[in-house]
Amino acid sequence: MPAPTDKLFTYTEGYFLTKSLLALWRLGLLGDADISIDPDKVAADLGCDARLLRATLDYLIIRDVFVKDDGGLYRLSEHGRELAPYYGYLPMHVGAYEPIFGRYEEVLRGDLVYGRNLRRAEHELVGGMSAMEEHLLAHLTGLMDQMSFTGVLDLGCGSGRMLSQVLRRGPDLRGVGVDQAEQACEKARHNLAAEGLAGRTTILHGDASRLTELPAEVLEQVDLVIAMFVMHEIHWQRSREGVISCLRSIADVIGADGRFLMVEVSRIAAEKPRPGLRFIPEYQLVHEYSHQRLATEQEWRDMLGEAGLQVLRTEPAGMCEAFCFVIGAQTTT
Ligand SMILES: C[S@@+](CC[C@H](N)C(=O)[O-])C[C@H]1O[C@@H](n2cnc3c(N)ncnc32)[C@H](O)[C@@H]1O
């Protein structure tokens, strides 16, 4: 029988491992699977305390993330290397929400209120997602290879990387990105220009849930709409009715033959313990604390149905345990 403390110590282990790895990520020491770290040199370069950096790396040897070679350099262990493509989860899932969970009790008491005097750290979110986007984008662009379209609209386009990935498929494709964060729009414009795609894209600073307020001419050619990790934000902002009205506008934009790709993480009900379930309960918790409202797959299907849309296929999205709905107009048989 394992001691009762065994389980508790796995929680504390997770905490210290996560904090240590996140610190290395932020210092730029986790991005490269082949990194070799000379603690004295790195500490001098980065202005860190060499003794403490060594203590962290030694701790991570015990936890099988690093190994030390004969020359005293620290490298990722085999296990640490396996994790390398996914370290972006650390800033995306934990770092971005540290402003909230670092002050948990004050938030619970209402001394700090999300949106008023507290926000998640967007740069950590974007940094983590960008580091992992290869996985996500590879899955989604694979799905799009089976579709034909001429114009793509990305709702909540963030840094615009999805748009640039899609537009690279063909010289005649055109793209529109909408984001309510001016910073994201600037980043998207910058990234698309750097890829030589500025002439084929329009980035609009606006509310993706109010498509009818966007200039009609930019939506004319759109026959593919993408919404990655944004509908649950709109769900909070505009509630269920607002989501349905947004989905109706999407249905109008794609018409009878266009497609809508929606990437979301399914909400789970807190009815019973779910011991083997990774990631989603924590993902759900951070969303509750940051003005976002997840829904179950069935709840999304119901909302889509009310808006005249239907799910044609469901695929894993390749990141965040998310699913991707391939959606089209309802057909009458
Ligand atoms: C989690 S990020 C996802 C970004 C991008 N789709 C991706 O998957 O990398 C959500 C984005 O949606 C934007 N957003 C949230 N609500 C929005 C709204 N009502 N209209 C436009 N953009 C919105 C946020 O500013 C943010 O850039």
PDBQT file of the ligand as one rigid body, heavy atoms in Angstrom, charges set to zero:
ROOT
HETATM    1  C1  LIG A 401      -5.990  31.747 -27.338  1.00  0.00    +0.000 C 
HETATM    2  S1  LIG A 401      -5.647  32.947 -28.529  1.00  0.00    +0.000 S 
HETATM    3  C2  LIG A 401      -5.603  31.968 -30.022  1.00  0.00    +0.000 C 
HETATM    4  C3  LIG A 401      -4.894  32.674 -31.155  1.00  0.00    +0.000 C 
HETATM    5  C4  LIG A 401      -4.836  31.853 -32.446  1.00  0.00    +0.000 C 
HETATM    6  N1  LIG A 401      -6.148  31.561 -32.982  1.00  0.00    +0.000 N 
HETATM    7  C5  LIG A 401      -4.069  30.571 -32.210  1.00  0.00    +0.000 C 
HETATM    8  O1  LIG A 401      -4.684  29.518 -32.104  1.00  0.00    +0.000 OA
HETATM    9  O2  LIG A 401      -2.840  30.646 -32.079  1.00  0.00    +0.000 OA
HETATM   10  C6  LIG A 401      -7.237  33.755 -28.700  1.00  0.00    +0.000 C 
HETATM   11  C7  LIG A 401      -7.172  35.003 -29.582  1.00  0.00    +0.000 C 
HETATM   12  O3  LIG A 401      -8.504  35.444 -29.821  1.00  0.00    +0.000 OA
HETATM   13  C8  LIG A 401      -8.562  36.854 -29.658  1.00  0.00    +0.000 C 
HETATM   14  N2  LIG A 401      -9.954  37.186 -29.314  1.00  0.00    +0.000 N 
HETATM   15  C9  LIG A 401     -10.644  36.878 -28.186  1.00  0.00    +0.000 A 
HETATM   16  N3  LIG A 401     -11.914  37.320 -28.287  1.00  0.00    +0.000 NA
HETATM   17  C10 LIG A 401     -12.029  37.918 -29.494  1.00  0.00    +0.000 A 
HETATM   18  C11 LIG A 401     -13.088  38.577 -30.173  1.00  0.00    +0.000 A 
HETATM   19  N4  LIG A 401     -14.301  38.716 -29.639  1.00  0.00    +0.000 N 
HETATM   20  N5  LIG A 401     -12.839  39.092 -31.399  1.00  0.00    +0.000 NA
HETATM   21  C12 LIG A 401     -11.610  38.982 -31.952  1.00  0.00    +0.000 A 
HETATM   22  N6  LIG A 401     -10.572  38.372 -31.362  1.00  0.00    +0.000 NA
HETATM   23  C13 LIG A 401     -10.781  37.847 -30.151  1.00  0.00    +0.000 A 
HETATM   24  C14 LIG A 401      -7.547  37.147 -28.570  1.00  0.00    +0.000 C 
HETATM   25  O4  LIG A 401      -7.131  38.489 -28.630  1.00  0.00    +0.000 OA
HETATM   26  C15 LIG A 401      -6.429  36.149 -28.933  1.00  0.00    +0.000 C 
HETATM   27  O5  LIG A 401      -5.527  36.694 -29.868  1.00  0.00    +0.000 OA
ENDROOT
TORSDOF 0
